[in-house]
Amino acid sequence: MTRKAIARNFMCGAAAFAVAACGGGDDTPPTAVTPTPSPTPSPTPTPTPTPTPTSSTVIVTSDIQYGEGATASGAIPLFLDLYAPDESCSANRPTVVFVHGGGFVGGNKRSDNVTSIAEEMTARSINVVSIQYRLDPQDPIPGSVYQDILDQGVADGTIDPSEERLDAIFSAFEDTILALNFLQDNQNELCVNTDRIAYWGSSAGAYTVLTVGYGLNQFGIERPAPSVVIDYWGGLFGDENLELGEAPFLVLHGTADGTVDYQEAIDLTNAADVVAVPFALYTVNGAGHGFGATGTFTNTVDGQTLFVRTADFVEAHLTDGTPIYGRFDVNP
């Protein structure tokens, strides 16, 4: 596929999601975030905050600045939280990078059941990193590389330049790439192994991690490659970008999702079948959008909740275990 064709498919998907997702991401309504430009931006972010215990098993280091992002009001700092097991770092640990939902207009790095995810994964000696990214109310301005992709879509006539949320979508992609590269550059200080990394996202966050995992490399954008990707009720902009040899993934999606159509899950997994990328698809019959609607923590398959099945899937790929692939119907 040519670069131009890739951009066309990518941009059409972006425009469609920007319209469809205006209802927000998961179980809570989006909240606007007022931009606060940093008066003294740090040109070389460093992980300096002091770790704090959040439970008997999890240590969180909050608000590590991983960079800054441009907005119409000026540059703002971007932060991540690192959740780690309460144990000494004898070797850099496998790590999950989580990107929250919210329709690119709301949500934050402490939402979307991040604590539950962190407690489950750190108990398996796996870090969890949850990132902040720029949102539409902040009037984000994508960097030049991402703006070039947008401009190409406008020039091709495949995207409506009046769709304001596209700047937020591409800024989310840019910020996620920035966070991943920051983790790679500081992996020894943070006890993170970026050779064993999982991308996990919900709703808008799932669109982001799928695109960062499978789409942006088409444009030569570098980042630590994922070992596995988790898609909670999201989709991939341009399923044609999925290629042989790329990371396996897991999809959890409800058939009655009114925010992101269940067809997104079918299209993605059908594309994976064509190029032999392994996957697990959990279809929750009659379910809507979000953790509560899909029964992520309550619905079961073979006696395990969907959440535990997800955690097992991630752990297997990060620790050379035996993942379970296939298509699974879940009847609440």
N, C-alpha and C positions, 0 to 999 in steps of 0.2 A: 504494500500500500504506500502511495506517495505521501510526503509530508503534508501536502495540501489536502489530500483526502482525509488524512488523520485529523487535521485541524477541523475540517468540515464536520465530521462525525462527532468530534469532541465538543465543539461549540454548540451544535444543535442540542446535544444532551444537556449541556449546561443551561441553555435558555429554557428548555422544558422544565428542568428542576426548579429554576428560579421562580417560575410561575406556580408550579404545583406545591412547593414547600412553604408557601407564605403562612401556613397555619402553624409553623414551628416544628419542633423535633419530637420530643418524647412525651412524658407524662405531665409535664408542667408547662404552662404558657411561657413564651419567650418574654424576656424583660429587656428593655432598652438599656444600653450601656453608654454613658456619656464619656466621650474621649477626654483623657487627661494628658496632654503633652508633657513629656519629661523635660524639666528645665535643664537637667544635666545628664544627657544620655551617655551611657557607658559604651565606648567604642569597642571594648573587648570584654564581653560579659564573663563573669567568673562565678562558680558555685560557692558563694560565701555564707548563705544563711545557716543558722544552727539547727541541726536535726531535733525534732521533738517527738516523743512517744505519743501515738494516738491510741494505742491499745497495748496489751501485754505482748503482742507479736509483731507490731508494725511501727516503724519509725518513719516519720514524714519530714522532709526538708521542703518547706514551702517557699514559693516566690523566688525561685532561682531565675535570674534574668538570662534568657537565652539569646536575646537580640532586641531589635526594635523594628517597628513597622511604620510606614508613612501613612498619614491621614491628611485630610483637607485642613486640619487644624495644627498640623505639625507631627513630628515623630512621637510615637508612644512606646514605652517599654513593653516587652513581651515576656511573660513568666511561665514557668512550669513548676509542678510539684512532683517530688520524687518520693515514692513510698517504697521502703526497703524492709527486708526481714530484720528483726532485732537480733542480729548475730554479726560477728566480725566478718570482714571481707577477706576471705582467703584467696578468692579468685573472682574476677569480674563476672557478674551474674547475667543470665538471660534476662531480657527486659521486654515488657509490654508497653507500647506507646498508645495511649488512649486519647481519642478525639471526640469531644462531646457533640451532641446534637443541638437543635434549636433553629433550624431553617435558615442558618447564617444571619439571624437577627438577634438571637438570644442564647441563653445558656452560659455556663462558665466551667472552669476546670475542676470545680468541686461538685458539679451536678452529675446527673445520669448514673447514680449508684456507684460512683467511683470508689467510695469507701468499701463497699461490698466486694468489688472487683479486686481492690488492693489487699483486703484481708484474705481472700481466697488464693490469690497468686503468690503473695509473700509467704504464705504457709507452705508453698511448694518451692521456696527459695528462688522466686522470680520477682524482680523489681516491677513496679508499675509507675509509669510517668504519665501524668495528665497535663495537657498543655492548654494555655490560653491562646486564642487567635483573634485577629481583628474581625469585628462584626459590622453589619451594614449600618447601624446607627452611628458608628464612628467615622463614616465616610472614608473607608480605606482606599489607598492608592496602590495598586499592584506595582511591583518592580518592573524594570524595563523588559526583562525576558518574558514575564507573564503578560505584560501589556502588549508585547509584539504578537503573542498568540491571539489575544483578543482583537487586536487591530487587523490581523489577517482574516479572522472570521467576519469582521465588519466589511472589509474590502471584498470578500467573496460573496457578500450578500446573504450569508448563512446565519447571521445573528442581528437582532434588532439593537442598535446602539442605545436606545432609550431604556432598555432594561437595566435599571440601576444596580440590582443585586449582583450582577456579574462581577463587579469590582470586589465585592465581598467574597464571592465564591473563589475567585482566583487569588485573593489575598489569603484566604484560608489554606489554599494549596501551598502558597509561598511560605507561610508561617510554619506549616507542618514540616516542609523540607528544611527550613532554617533550624527548627528544633531538633530534627534528626541529625543534621550535620553538627550541631552543637554537642549533642550526646556523643557522637563519634570523636570529636576533638577533645572531649573532656572525660572519656570513658574510664580512665584509670582513677581520676579524682572522684568520680561518682560510682565506681564499682559497677559499671555497665558494660556488657559485652555486645557490641553492635553487630557482631557476626551471628548472633543468635537473638534476633529481635522480631517481635510480633507487632503488627499494626491492628488496632481494634477500634472501631468507631460505631456510633449509633446515629441513624438518620442522616443529617447533614454531615456528621462526622464519618459515617460509613461511606458516603459519596467521596469524602475527602481522602480517606485512607485507601480506598479502591483506586482512585485516580492517581494518587501519589505512588501506589504500589505497582500499577499496571499501565498508566497512561502517560505520565510526564517523562518517563525515560525515552519515549519516542522522540522527544525534543532535546535530548542530550542533557537533561537536568539530573544531576547526580545526587544520590542520597544512599545511606546504608540500606541495602536490599533486604526486604522482609523474608523471614523464614516461613511465615504464615500470616494470613490476613483474615480478620473477623468482620463480617458485614451484618450488622443488626439493622434490619429494615431500611436498607439504602439501595444503592445501585451504582453501576459503573458508566461514566460518560464515554460512550464508544466501546461496546463490547468487542469490537474488532481489534482493539489494542491488546487483548489477551493473547499471549504467545506460548508456544511449547517451551517447557522448562521453567516457567515462572512459578511463583510460590503457590502452594495449595491454599484454599480458603474455605471458610464456613459461612453459610448464610442462614439467618433466622428471620422469617418473614410471615406475616399473617395474610390469609387470602382475602380478608375484608379490609385491608389497610386503605384508608381514605386519604392518606397524605402522600405515601409513595406506593404506587401500584404494585401489586404482587407480580405482575408481568416482568418487572425489573429482575426479580429473582430467577424467573424462568429463562429470560434472555441471557443472563450472566452464566447460569449453569449449562445452558445449551451450548453457549460459546466455548465453555470449558471442555465439554465433551468433544467438540470438534478438534481442539488442539491438545487434548489429553492432559489437561491440568486437573489434578485430583481435587475433590471438594466434598463437603457434606452440606446438604440442604435440609433444613428443618422447616417444614411447612405446617403452620398452626392454622387448622381449618376454622374459618369463621372469625378469626382474630383481627383486631385492628392494629394500631401503631403505638409502639412503646413497650417498655418493660412490663407494665401492668397488663396491658391489653393482650400481649402474647403469652403471659404467664411464665416469663423467663425464669422466675424463682420457684414456681409451683408446678407447672406442667412437666410431665416426666416421659422419658423413653427408657424402657428396660430398667425402671426403678431409679433412674437418675434424672434430676432436674435438667432443664435445658441449659441452665447456667453452669452446672457441674460438667455437662457434656462439652460445653464450650471450653471450660478451663482445662479439661482433660485433652481436648484437641490442641490447644495452645501448648500445653506442657509437653505433649508427645513430639511436636515439631521442634521445640526448643531444646529438648533433652534426648533426642534420638530414641524416642519411644515408638509405640505402634498406634498411629491415629486410626480412627474409624471413619471411613468415607461412605458415601451413599446418599440416597434420597429417603427421608423419613417423614411420614405423615403423623401429625400430632392432633389428637382429638380431645379438646379440653373436657 
